[in-house]
Amino acid sequence: MKLYLSILVLFAFLAIAFVFGSQNEQIIELNYIIARSNISVAMAVSIFTFIGFIIGVFAMLSFSISRKIKRFKDKTNAPAQAPHLNS
């Protein structure tokens, strides 16, 4: 059920993006440090959204990896428990 809901939300976002892209055909000029380009508003929004998504994925992965490393270190540095001797 969760998969179907995720797919539905994804298609809703794609539909909104399609409508946004079809309504924003104005050309803008982007000035980079060493270059300049003329692209549509929809293309600029798409590019910067994709860049933000990639940065978010890298941040999430680095956080997840650091948590796993911390857990592994805590697990290996834990003091060994003395065996219980039944008298």
Residue, then its C-alpha position, 0 to 999 in steps of 0.5 A: m500500500k505504501l508503494y502505491l501511495s508513493i507512486l501516486v504522489l510521484f505522478a502528482f508531482l510529475a503532473i504539476a511539473f509538466v503544467f509548470g513547464s508548459q506555462n513558463e516558456q520565458i527565456i532567462e539569461l544565467n550568468y555563471i562565473i565563466a559562462r553565460s547561457n539562455i534557457s527557459v524558466a522551466m529548464a532552470v527550475s528543473i536543473f536546480t531542483f535536480i541539483g538540490f535532490i542530488i545534494g540531499v541524497f549525498a547528505m542523507l547517505s553521508f549521515s547514514i554511513s556515519r551512523k553505521i560507522k558509529r554503531f560499529k565502533d560502539k559495538t566493537n569497543a563495548p567491554a566484554q561481559a564476564p560469563h555468569l558462573n553458576s555456583 
